Amino acid sequence: MPRKEYKQLNCRDAGMDCDFMVRAETEEEVLAAAASHGSRVHGLKEIPAEKKAKIQSAIKTVRL
């Protein structure tokens, strides 16, 4: 059976001391979930450009 590809982000890989992980079908979905998590848990009203670049570079492709 072919394995499905997902995008995955671990909050810790983006530089935060946090065990949150999101997995979704697209990078856009991962970024939306990361923004929501950042707002709720880390108190970020918006993600600064330099942090967004770090988040994007931390997104990995996984096959499950």
Summary of the structure (lengths in Angstrom):
residues: 64
radius of gyration: 11.9
end to end distance: 10.5
largest distance: 42.3
contacts: 156
relative contact order: 0.29
helix: 47%
strand: 22%
